[in-house]
Amino acid sequence: MTAINDFVDQSELQQLTELVEQIATSAGAGEDCASAASLDRAAWDLLTQAGLTELTTDEGGDGAGWPHVAVVLRELGRHAVLVPFVEHVVLASWLLQTAGLPSGGGLRTAVTAVAGQAGTTIPWGRDVDGIVVLEVAGDGATARIAEVPVPSLDLAFDVNVAGEPRDRARVTLDEFDSRPVDPALAEQFLLRGVLARSLMISGAAHRALDLVVEHVTTREQFGRALGKFQAVQHLVADMASESTLVDASTGAAVDALVAHGIGDPRARFAIACAASCTGHAASTIVRNAHQVLGAMGFTHEHTLHRYTNRILSWRSESGAVRQWDERVARAAAQTPRDSMWSLIGDS
């Protein structure tokens, strides 16, 4: 399999990392998530001015889309920036491009909906200019896409546990000009979403680990730094190993996506593996972080909960962990015994 390193200059990715970090710092990202359930306009404006909201996520070709997007997603997760980058760049812009619809200007979110269903969760609904809706028929045989203006919906405001807007409304395309598309886009929407959120979890996990390491090296108990206690060392080591696993699995999924495209079974398998690994790692990372810091990590003044709440929220927003476990298991069960290593290696 071709690696991302063959496509992208690593110094270029490092410069991009530094740019996003500078944007996050300049915009004052990291405000307490419990009191800021709205878009960080300053951060979004800076991302737009830097051209980062126009990044593409095409697969194949020179591979310059997903590797760059992955860097941005990890840094946004690391700095707890309240912006709909996944929804606008990874999902909405891609849907419009795929359907041949004009993208124009403005901020967008994207959702999938089943025709006739009672309600749909709309991430960032209150903050966007338009909602790109992929509506699939109840039998899954047909699908269509249209952009729905926010004022046409009766939004019920809500947030996830991390304080990010997750509004709800009944969405139907019956009153809008829509374009028929391949129903398989719904599956691709799910895969792209779970990979993007897994990449953000990767960044948030490393920030949580940094906070824990800082805590155990500066706080003392019984005259010794917390980090000197073997039980604490085990908790931190488990966090570090799980964070590294998230990095490796999401990086392999991006590699597979660039090399094969999302329609290829190898890319789908790699994304399912990343979602499964990330989902299980999230439990260990969050549990250990709060076990080390105790009640302090939940207080309004401390920053840890800003990252752990996001890790748990993002983990559940593109299917349950069990769903991705089952996908991995099915793929393994359907692969001949003598081809198993090929399945893993080619992904």
C-alpha positions, 0 to 999 in steps of 0.5 A: 500500500502507498503511504501518505509520506509518498504523497505529501511533504512532511515539512508541509504537514508540520507547517500546517500543524503549526498554523492550526495551532496558531489559529487556535491560540489566537482565537482563544480556543479552549473556552469552557465547553459547558458555557459556550454551546455555540460556534467559535466565530473567531476561530472559524473566520481565521480558518476561512482566511487561511483557506483551510475551510476550502480543503478537499477530501477527494480520495486518490489522485495526489492524495493531498486532500485527506492527509491535510484534512487529517492534520487539521482535524487532529489539531482542532481536537487537541485544542478543543476548538468549537467549529463545524469543520467535520460537517462543513468540509468533510461532509457538506462540501463533499456531498454538494460536489458529489451531487454536482450542486453549487457550493457557493459561500456560507457555512454549512452542516450536513445530515442524513435522513430517512424519508418520513422519519420524525426528527433528525439531529442537526449538528451546529444547526443554529449557527450555519447558513444551510443544511445539506441533506442526504435523504434516503428512502425507507427501503434504501433504494433511492436517495436525493440531496438538497440544501435546506435553509435553516429558517425553513426549519423549526429547530429545537436547540440541544447540545451534546455532553461536550456543549456542542450544538446538536439541534433537532428538527423534522427534515424533509426534501419534499418542498425543495429542489433535490437531485437524485444520487446513489444511495451508497452515498449514505454509507460513505457519509457514515465512513467519512464521518467516523474517520473524521471524528476518530482523528479529532479524538486522536488530538483530544486524547493527546491533550488529555494525556499532556494534562495528566502527565503535567499533573502527576509530575507537579503534584505531590502526595505523601512527600512524593510526586504522584508520578512516582507511584507505580499504580499511577505510572500504570494508568498513565502508561495505558493512556499513552499506549491507547493514544498511540493505538488511535494514532496508528489506526487512524493514520492507517485508515487515511493511508488506505483511503488515499491509496484505494478510495472509499469504495474499496473494501480495503479502505472500508475495513481500515476505517472500521478498524480505526473506529473500533480501536478508537472507540475502545481506546476512548474508554481507557483514556477517559477513565484513567485520566479522571482516575488520576486527577480525581474530582479535580478533572470535573471542576469548572476551572480545570480543562480536562473535562473539555477534552474527555467530554468531547472524546466521549461525544464524538465516539458515539456520533457515527455509530456505536462502537459495537457496530464497528466491532461487528464490521471488523468481525464480519470482514475477518470471518468472510476472509479466507484463512490464507488471505487474512494477513493480506487483508490486514496488510493491504488495508 
